[in-house]
Amino acid sequence: MGFLVFIIVFIIWGFLLEKTINKLLGVEKKKISETSGKIVDRWGRGVILVIILCTFPSVSTNDMNWFLILNLILLLGFQSILEWKYLKNSKQYVTTLIFLILGVIIMYNIEYFFQLLG
């Protein structure tokens, strides 16, 4: 039950944090798929997905945390680069980079958070 509450609180916290950061930076949410970067976005995400699926079977349970951190860096790093390149008059990539940094910090310390929950 504690894990489910943690996930729900984490999702709500992330949603509110994104809204707050976007409001502070004056970011209007746009989609890369509405720009000329649509094809690059689809191909890039597809290649990253193939890489993740091919490397997943070789990951041991001891290295799973690092595997998830690396995947988070790949996905959000790729997304922020595309936002920076194709959404020229937007600072949306800054929000993505903030979530990347927070995500890595949280994933690195996830065992500590689970210990707090009991």
Secondary structure, 3 states (H helix, E strand, C coil): CHHHHHHHHHHHHHHHHHHHHHHHHCCCCCCHHHCCCHHHHHHHHHHHHHHHHHHHHHCCHHHHHHHHHHHHHHHHHHHHHHHHHHCCCCCHHHHHHHHHHHHHHHHHCHHHHHHHHC
